[in-house]
Structure formats: C-alpha cells, structure tokens
C-alpha cells in the first residue's frame, strides 16, 4: 500500500533535475515527458515524477490566489482514493515554502490533499508554458502528454474514460484573450442580433477594456451564461429586484438542462458548448433607462421563453414588533458599524470583536444583515414588516452573527422588542415558461 502521508517538496535554491533533454524544452500535446526528480533545499525528501509507473499522471498547477483550485482539493482526495495505484496526482504551485505552509496553518478549513506537492516551482511552469490556473497536464503510461486543460475536464468521469482508453474530447487550456468588443470580424459567424447574442466563446473575455464612459449604456455578460441567468439579469434591472435566491425563479419547461447550468460539474463541458451564451449591448445616448427592456426584448425574440414577474405564496420568516415601546431609537453620538465585521487571523489566532454594534446607523443596515443571515442559513425568504424609520443603536453578541442559530437570533431580537415568525407570505418570483 502506498504511503498515505502528504509529501510536500519545496524548491528553495537547491534544485535537482534528472531528465534526458527535457529541461529547458517547452512541451506540448504529443510530446514525451522525461522522468524528473526534485529535492528541497535541505536535501531531504526526493520527489520523482515518472509517468511510466502509472496509467495516468496528473500535474495540477495551482496557486494561493486561485479559489477554484483550492475548492478542488477535496475532489483531489476523492480521485486519489478511487484510483490509487492507477493515477498519480502532483500539485505544483509557484509560491514559496513558508507562504504555502502558512496558507494551510492559518486557513485551517483548507485541508491539504495527501498527494505529492511541489512549491516554489518555476521549472515545470516554464516547461508547460502555464498561463493561467487551474492548469491540468494529463500524461499517460508511455510518458506522452495527452492533454493540457483547465480544471473543468479534471473530473472522475473523464479519469475513468482515460483509464479505459475511451475516445472523448477535452477542451484544451486556452489563454484568455481580452477584447474591447465582440463586434469583431473573428466573431461575426456567431452574431445573432444588433445587440450581441452568441454562443459562448471559450477563452474570450469581453468588457474588461471597455471605456468607462460607456458603462451606463452597456450590458456585458461574458463567461458562459445560461438562458435562466440571462433572463435573471434582465429582470433584476440592476439592483431593482433580486432573483438570485433558490426560490426566486420558477422554470416551467420539459427539459430544464437546456436552460440552466447542470448541477454536476462533470457534465459542464458538454453543456457549455451547446447551451452557454455571451451577451453584449450598447444602447444609444438617451436610451440608458431602456437598456433592460431592450435586453428583455432580445431574449424573448430568440428563446422560446415567456418571462414575467409574479407573486406566489411561500413559507417565509417575518420580522415583527412584539411590543409598542421603541427600543431601537439611537441615542446619537459618533456613528459605529461593526455589525458586518468578519473574523480575522493574527499570529495564528482568530480576532473578532466580542460585540457587534450599530450605533447611530440607519435601520436599513440592521434589517439587511438579518435578512442575509436568515435567507442564507435557513434558505427561506425574509420579510421585514417592522419598516422602522430613522437611525438605531443595536448590539449583538459575535456568536449570534458568526455561529448562527435561530434560538440565538430570537433571544437577541427580543431585547429590542422584535420577534421573528414563520408565515405564508406573498413572494415576488420570476416565472420562465417555455412556449411551444
């Protein structure tokens, strides 16, 4: 049985490369990866990359700033356990030894995968011309580089296919190209309307270099939006409505996979090629207030969906007064707001104010914080029927906000003459109905 302990090798000055002509050479799909070994600066652990010893070798380039990479760590553990003996996964990142150790030490919720890890790397990064992360290199048992992809194809289903020598397509990692507009000759074949509605262009990011003077006239959605997401953006009209909650959109159709992002990331690649879109629009001067109406018209014109806002009865949590006396009114003084503070790390310890305060602050800030807690933690709509006007003074224990329980919230609210109740309430929703 293989050693289950994590082997981490930090390149810190003394780097040993044992390879036959591979060093200094940029590898591409179809090239051979020669066996390589690395050792850390103190001369201890030697780590070997020898693809001939496994049916599949995965080199996973990640970095501390890549949230998608870090979120994939539990999956890496799953794949290692499922295919132990057939698959070897090696994590490679550019940050130093100390920095990487501190990442796992301070952010204790990030569990280090029990696989080989090389930190402080430049050699492998240059060898594969890594230009973004996650960057996954697939190498077979003949040491042939079979693919270089982003993180999406790196899933259990594709590993299984690879081990069975099945033919399947994987999108190669594409360097992101930033453009000022999709209205360009190279994208003309996908243009669907005067405002740009097109199949998603993988590796293209539109809008990053747009001139700021056009922002109020523009709607730019790139990165692969589902039909549901497009309608959601149009009907939210900026921040006028919020249809981002699980209960906020009602989709009536025969096959929802056409219109919404699949729950399984393993199906995302094939879904994205067929059902993901980019949208870009610039309205004329003087038409800024009409841009969301024009976007709705575009979407209704090209998709068999009739969309409208409706109100339905749903279980909800309701904030109400439980006594007539005003226990919220501010006493004035210097405004203070620590109600939205988040715990911080210092010297390996969590630093957080014991009391969270709103002093001489608008009631709306208090209401918004309670709404966020309830809707995220309890997954139901929140309605504030108090509708208090003016500034307030409120103080909650930190545990109520950082380690939410309904009992704790009820106790805190009661001190201010407030209660939270479950009721059936009319809730605005966005209805998307497929048209035959």
C-alpha positions as CSV (number, residue, x, y, z in Angstrom):
1,X,0.0,0.0,0.0
2,X,1.3,3.4,-0.9
3,X,2.4,5.9,1.8
4,X,-0.8,7.9,2.7
5,X,1.1,10.8,4.1
6,X,1.4,14.0,2.2
7,X,4.8,14.6,0.6
8,X,5.5,18.2,0.0
9,X,8.7,19.3,-1.7
10,X,9.7,23.0,-1.6
11,X,12.2,24.2,-4.2
12,X,14.4,26.6,-2.3
13,X,17.7,27.2,-4.1
14,X,18.9,23.6,-4.4
15,X,17.0,22.0,-7.3
16,X,18.0,18.6,-8.7
17,X,16.7,17.7,-12.2
18,X,17.2,14.2,-13.5
19,X,16.0,14.2,-17.1
20,X,17.0,13.3,-20.6
21,X,16.9,16.5,-22.6
22,X,13.6,17.7,-21.2
23,X,14.9,20.6,-19.2
24,X,14.6,23.9,-20.9
25,X,12.2,22.5,-23.6
26,X,8.6,23.7,-23.8
27,X,6.3,20.7,-24.0
28,X,3.1,20.5,-25.9
29,X,0.4,17.8,-26.5
30,X,2.0,14.7,-28.0
31,X,5.5,15.3,-26.6
32,X,7.2,12.9,-24.2
33,X,7.8,13.9,-20.6
34,X,11.1,12.6,-19.4
35,X,11.4,11.4,-15.8
36,X,12.3,14.2,-13.4
37,X,13.2,14.4,-9.7
38,X,13.3,17.3,-7.4
39,X,14.7,17.8,-3.9
40,X,14.2,20.5,-1.5
41,X,16.7,23.0,-0.2
42,X,17.7,21.0,2.9
43,X,18.5,17.9,0.9
44,X,15.8,15.7,2.4
45,X,12.8,14.3,0.6
46,X,13.3,13.5,-3.1
47,X,10.2,13.6,-5.2
48,X,10.0,11.8,-8.5
49,X,7.7,12.4,-11.5
50,X,7.8,9.2,-13.6
51,X,4.6,8.7,-15.6
52,X,5.6,5.2,-16.7
53,X,4.8,4.0,-13.2
54,X,1.1,4.9,-13.5
55,X,-1.7,4.6,-16.1
56,X,-2.3,8.3,-15.7
57,X,-0.2,11.1,-14.2
58,X,-1.9,14.4,-13.4
59,X,0.2,17.6,-12.9
60,X,-2.2,20.1,-11.3
61,X,-0.8,23.7,-11.4
62,X,-2.5,25.8,-8.7
63,X,-1.8,29.0,-6.7
64,X,-2.8,30.6,-3.4
65,X,-4.9,33.1,-5.2
66,X,-6.8,30.6,-7.3
67,X,-10.1,29.9,-5.3
68,X,-11.2,27.3,-7.9
69,X,-8.0,25.4,-7.3
70,X,-8.4,25.4,-3.5
71,X,-12.1,24.4,-3.8
72,X,-11.0,21.3,-5.8
73,X,-8.8,19.9,-3.0
74,X,-11.5,17.6,-1.6
75,X,-12.1,16.2,-5.1
76,X,-8.4,15.5,-5.5
77,X,-8.6,13.4,-2.3
78,X,-11.6,11.6,-3.8
79,X,-9.9,10.8,-7.1
80,X,-6.7,9.7,-5.3
81,X,-8.6,7.2,-3.2
82,X,-10.8,6.0,-6.0
83,X,-7.9,5.3,-8.4
84,X,-5.0,4.6,-6.1
85,X,-2.3,2.6,-8.0
86,X,-3.5,3.7,-11.4
87,X,-3.5,7.5,-11.0
88,X,-0.9,9.8,-9.5
89,X,-1.7,13.5,-8.9
90,X,1.0,16.0,-8.3
91,X,0.2,19.6,-7.1
92,X,2.5,22.3,-8.3
93,X,2.4,26.0,-7.2
94,X,4.8,29.0,-7.6
95,X,4.6,30.3,-4.0
96,X,7.4,29.8,-1.5
97,X,7.7,27.1,1.1
98,X,6.9,29.5,4.0
99,X,4.0,31.0,2.2
100,X,2.5,27.7,1.4
101,X,2.9,26.3,4.9
102,X,1.3,29.4,6.3
103,X,-1.7,29.1,4.0
104,X,-2.6,25.7,5.5
105,X,-1.7,26.7,9.0
106,X,-3.7,29.9,9.1
107,X,-6.6,28.8,6.9
108,X,-7.4,25.7,8.9
109,X,-10.5,25.0,6.9
110,X,-8.4,24.2,3.9
111,X,-7.3,20.6,4.2
112,X,-4.0,19.7,2.4
113,X,-4.5,16.9,-0.1
114,X,-2.5,13.8,0.7
115,X,-0.6,13.9,-2.6
116,X,2.8,15.0,-3.8
117,X,3.2,18.7,-3.7
118,X,6.0,20.9,-5.2
119,X,6.1,24.5,-4.1
120,X,8.3,27.3,-5.3
121,X,8.2,25.9,-8.9
122,X,9.4,27.7,-12.0
123,X,10.8,24.7,-14.0
124,X,7.6,22.8,-14.6
125,X,5.7,26.1,-15.1
126,X,8.1,27.1,-17.9
127,X,8.2,23.6,-19.3
128,X,4.4,23.6,-19.9
129,X,4.1,27.4,-20.5
130,X,1.5,27.7,-17.8
131,X,-0.6,30.8,-18.5
132,X,-3.4,30.6,-16.0
133,X,-4.7,28.4,-13.2
134,X,-6.1,25.8,-12.7
135,X,-3.9,24.2,-15.4
136,X,-4.0,20.4,-15.7
137,X,-1.5,18.3,-17.6
138,X,-2.6,14.7,-18.5
139,X,0.3,12.2,-19.1
140,X,-0.3,8.6,-20.0
141,X,1.8,5.5,-19.0
142,X,4.1,6.0,-22.1
143,X,5.0,9.4,-20.7
144,X,3.2,11.1,-23.6
145,X,1.5,14.4,-22.8
146,X,-2.1,13.7,-23.8
147,X,-3.8,16.9,-22.9
148,X,-3.4,20.3,-21.2
149,X,-6.8,21.6,-19.9
150,X,-8.4,23.9,-17.4
151,X,-10.0,22.5,-14.2
152,X,-13.4,21.6,-15.6
153,X,-12.4,18.4,-17.6
154,X,-10.5,17.2,-14.5
155,X,-13.3,15.0,-13.0
156,X,-14.0,11.4,-12.1
157,X,-15.9,10.6,-15.2
158,X,-13.1,11.7,-17.5
159,X,-10.4,9.9,-15.4
160,X,-12.5,6.7,-15.8
161,X,-12.7,7.2,-19.5
162,X,-9.0,7.9,-19.7
163,X,-8.1,4.7,-17.9
164,X,-10.4,2.7,-20.2
165,X,-8.7,4.2,-23.2
166,X,-12.0,5.6,-24.4
167,X,-12.1,8.4,-27.1
168,X,-13.5,11.6,-25.6
169,X,-13.0,15.2,-26.2
170,X,-11.4,17.6,-23.7
171,X,-11.2,21.3,-24.3
172,X,-7.5,22.3,-24.3
173,X,-6.5,25.1,-21.9
174,X,-6.9,28.4,-23.7
175,X,-5.1,31.6,-22.8
176,X,-7.7,34.3,-22.1
177,X,-7.8,37.0,-24.7
178,X,-9.2,40.3,-23.7
179,X,-11.0,42.3,-26.4
180,X,-12.9,45.6,-26.3
181,X,-16.0,44.3,-28.1
182,X,-17.5,41.2,-29.6
183,X,-18.3,43.2,-32.7
184,X,-15.3,41.9,-34.5
185,X,-14.8,40.0,-37.8
186,X,-13.5,36.9,-36.0
187,X,-16.8,36.5,-34.1
188,X,-19.1,37.5,-36.9
189,X,-20.3,34.0,-37.6
190,X,-21.9,33.8,-34.1
191,X,-23.7,37.2,-34.2
192,X,-27.4,36.8,-33.6
193,X,-28.7,40.3,-33.3
194,X,-27.7,44.0,-33.3
195,X,-27.1,43.6,-29.6
196,X,-24.6,40.7,-29.5
197,X,-26.1,37.4,-28.5
198,X,-23.9,34.4,-29.3
199,X,-22.7,31.0,-28.3
200,X,-20.1,31.3,-25.6
201,X,-16.6,32.0,-26.8
202,X,-14.3,29.9,-24.6
203,X,-11.2,31.8,-23.6
204,X,-12.6,35.2,-24.6
205,X,-13.4,37.9,-22.0
206,X,-15.4,40.9,-23.2
207,X,-15.7,44.2,-21.3
208,X,-12.5,44.3,-19.3
209,X,-11.1,47.0,-21.6
210,X,-14.3,49.0,-22.3
211,X,-14.1,52.7,-21.8
212,X,-15.8,53.7,-18.5
213,X,-17.8,56.5,-20.2
214,X,-19.9,53.7,-21.9
215,X,-20.7,51.8,-18.7
216,X,-24.2,53.3,-18.1
217,X,-25.1,52.4,-21.7
218,X,-23.7,48.9,-21.7
219,X,-24.8,45.4,-20.6
220,X,-21.9,43.0,-21.0
221,X,-22.3,39.3,-19.9
222,X,-19.4,37.1,-20.9
223,X,-18.1,33.8,-19.4
224,X,-20.9,31.5,-20.4
225,X,-24.4,32.4,-19.1
226,X,-27.3,30.1,-19.1
227,X,-30.7,31.2,-20.5
228,X,-32.0,31.4,-16.9
229,X,-29.1,33.6,-15.9
230,X,-29.7,35.9,-18.9
231,X,-33.4,36.4,-18.1
232,X,-32.5,36.9,-14.4
233,X,-30.1,39.7,-15.2
234,X,-32.6,41.4,-17.5
235,X,-35.4,41.3,-15.0
236,X,-33.4,42.3,-12.0
237,X,-32.7,45.6,-13.7
238,X,-29.5,46.3,-11.9
239,X,-30.4,46.1,-8.2
240,X,-34.1,46.8,-8.5
241,X,-35.1,43.2,-7.9
242,X,-33.3,40.1,-6.5
243,X,-34.0,36.8,-8.2
244,X,-30.8,35.2,-7.1
245,X,-32.3,33.0,-4.3
246,X,-33.3,29.3,-4.9
247,X,-37.0,30.1,-4.5
248,X,-36.9,33.3,-6.7
249,X,-37.2,31.7,-10.2
250,X,-39.9,29.3,-11.4
251,X,-38.9,27.4,-14.5
252,X,-41.7,25.7,-16.4
253,X,-40.4,23.5,-19.2
254,X,-39.9,19.9,-20.4
255,X,-36.1,19.8,-20.2
256,X,-34.5,22.2,-17.8
257,X,-31.0,21.2,-18.8
258,X,-31.4,23.4,-21.9
259,X,-31.9,26.5,-19.8
260,X,-29.9,26.1,-16.6
261,X,-26.4,25.2,-15.6
262,X,-26.1,21.5,-14.7
263,X,-25.7,20.6,-11.0
264,X,-22.9,18.2,-11.8
265,X,-19.6,19.8,-12.9
266,X,-18.8,16.6,-14.8
267,X,-21.5,17.5,-17.3
268,X,-20.5,21.2,-17.6
269,X,-18.1,20.9,-20.6
270,X,-20.6,19.4,-22.9
271,X,-23.4,21.6,-21.6
272,X,-21.3,24.8,-22.1
273,X,-20.7,24.0,-25.8
274,X,-24.4,23.7,-26.6
275,X,-26.2,25.9,-24.1
276,X,-24.0,28.7,-22.8
277,X,-24.2,32.3,-24.2
278,X,-22.5,35.7,-24.2
279,X,-24.4,38.9,-24.4
280,X,-23.2,42.4,-25.2
281,X,-25.2,45.5,-25.8
282,X,-24.7,49.3,-26.0
283,X,-27.7,51.5,-26.2
284,X,-27.7,54.9,-27.9
285,X,-27.3,58.1,-25.9
286,X,-30.5,59.0,-24.1
287,X,-31.7,55.3,-24.0
288,X,-29.8,54.3,-20.9
289,X,-33.0,53.8,-18.9
290,X,-34.4,51.5,-21.6
291,X,-31.5,49.0,-21.8
292,X,-33.1,46.3,-19.6
293,X,-36.3,46.5,-21.6
294,X,-34.3,46.1,-24.8
295,X,-32.5,43.2,-23.4
296,X,-35.8,41.5,-22.4
297,X,-37.0,42.0,-26.0
298,X,-33.8,40.4,-27.3
299,X,-34.2,37.4,-25.1
300,X,-37.9,36.9,-25.8
301,X,-37.1,37.2,-29.5
302,X,-34.5,34.4,-29.6
303,X,-35.5,31.9,-26.9
304,X,-38.9,30.1,-26.6
305,X,-39.4,31.5,-23.2
306,X,-42.1,33.8,-21.9
307,X,-40.9,35.6,-18.8
308,X,-42.8,37.7,-16.3
309,X,-42.7,38.7,-12.6
310,X,-45.5,37.1,-10.4
311,X,-46.3,36.8,-6.8
312,X,-46.8,33.4,-5.1
313,X,-47.5,32.3,-1.6
314,X,-44.4,30.8,0.1
315,X,-43.3,29.9,3.7
316,X,-41.2,32.8,4.9
317,X,-39.6,34.3,8.1
318,X,-41.2,37.6,9.1
319,X,-39.7,40.3,11.4
320,X,-42.4,42.0,13.5
321,X,-42.7,44.1,16.7
322,X,-43.7,42.3,19.9
323,X,-44.2,45.5,22.0
324,X,-45.2,49.1,21.4
325,X,-42.2,50.7,23.1
326,X,-39.4,51.9,20.7
327,X,-36.3,50.1,21.8
328,X,-34.2,50.7,18.7
329,X,-34.0,54.5,18.6
330,X,-30.5,55.8,18.7
331,X,-29.1,58.0,21.5
332,X,-27.0,59.8,19.0
333,X,-23.2,60.1,19.2
334,X,-20.4,59.0,16.8
335,X,-21.7,56.5,14.2
336,X,-20.2,53.0,14.7
337,X,-20.7,50.0,12.4
338,X,-19.1,46.6,13.4
339,X,-22.2,44.6,12.5
340,X,-20.7,43.4,9.3
341,X,-17.2,42.7,10.7
342,X,-15.6,39.3,9.8
343,X,-13.2,37.4,11.9
344,X,-9.5,38.0,11.1
345,X,-6.4,35.9,11.7
346,X,-3.4,37.3,13.6
347,X,-0.5,35.2,14.8
348,X,-2.5,32.1,14.2
349,X,-5.5,33.2,16.3
350,X,-8.9,34.4,15.3
351,X,-9.5,38.0,16.2
352,X,-13.1,39.1,16.3
353,X,-14.9,41.8,18.3
354,X,-17.0,40.2,21.1
355,X,-19.8,42.6,20.5
356,X,-21.1,43.7,17.1
357,X,-22.6,47.2,17.1
358,X,-24.7,49.6,15.1
359,X,-24.5,53.0,16.7
360,X,-26.4,55.9,15.2
361,X,-26.9,53.9,11.9
362,X,-29.8,53.7,9.5
363,X,-32.3,50.9,10.4
364,X,-31.9,49.5,6.9
365,X,-28.4,48.3,7.7
366,X,-29.7,46.2,10.6
367,X,-32.6,44.8,8.5
368,X,-30.3,43.9,5.6
369,X,-28.0,42.0,8.0
370,X,-30.8,40.0,9.5
371,X,-32.2,39.3,6.0
372,X,-28.9,38.0,4.8
373,X,-28.5,35.7,7.9
374,X,-31.9,34.2,7.6
375,X,-32.0,33.7,3.9
376,X,-28.6,32.1,3.7
377,X,-28.7,30.0,6.8
378,X,-32.4,29.0,6.7
379,X,-32.9,29.0,2.9
380,X,-36.3,30.8,3.1
381,X,-37.5,34.3,2.2
382,X,-37.3,37.0,4.8
383,X,-39.8,39.9,5.1
384,X,-39.4,42.9,7.4
385,X,-42.8,44.2,8.5
386,X,-41.3,46.5,11.1
387,X,-40.4,49.1,8.5
388,X,-38.7,51.3,11.1
389,X,-37.7,54.8,10.1
390,X,-34.6,56.5,11.4
391,X,-31.3,55.6,13.0
392,X,-30.8,52.9,15.6
393,X,-28.5,51.6,18.3
394,X,-28.2,47.7,18.2
395,X,-25.6,45.4,19.9
396,X,-25.4,41.7,19.2
397,X,-23.0,39.1,20.6
398,X,-20.5,38.0,18.0
399,X,-21.6,34.3,18.3
400,X,-25.1,35.2,17.1
401,X,-23.7,36.5,13.8
402,X,-20.7,34.2,13.2
403,X,-22.2,31.0,14.5
404,X,-25.9,31.5,13.6
405,X,-28.7,29.6,15.4
406,X,-32.4,30.6,15.3
407,X,-32.5,30.4,19.1
408,X,-29.7,32.9,19.5
409,X,-31.3,35.3,17.0
410,X,-34.7,35.2,18.7
411,X,-33.0,36.0,22.0
412,X,-31.2,39.0,20.6
413,X,-34.2,40.4,18.8
414,X,-36.4,40.1,21.8
415,X,-34.2,42.6,23.7
416,X,-35.2,45.2,21.1
417,X,-38.9,44.4,21.1
418,X,-38.7,42.3,17.9
419,X,-39.8,38.8,17.0
420,X,-39.3,36.5,14.0
421,X,-42.2,34.3,12.9
422,X,-42.9,31.8,10.2
423,X,-45.8,32.8,7.9
424,X,-47.1,32.1,4.4
425,X,-46.3,35.3,2.6
426,X,-46.7,36.7,-1.0
427,X,-43.2,36.5,-2.5
428,X,-42.2,38.0,-5.9
429,X,-40.7,35.4,-8.3
430,X,-39.5,35.4,-11.9
431,X,-41.6,32.9,-13.9
432,X,-39.9,31.5,-17.1
433,X,-42.4,29.5,-19.1
434,X,-41.4,27.5,-22.2
435,X,-43.5,28.3,-25.3
436,X,-44.5,25.5,-27.7
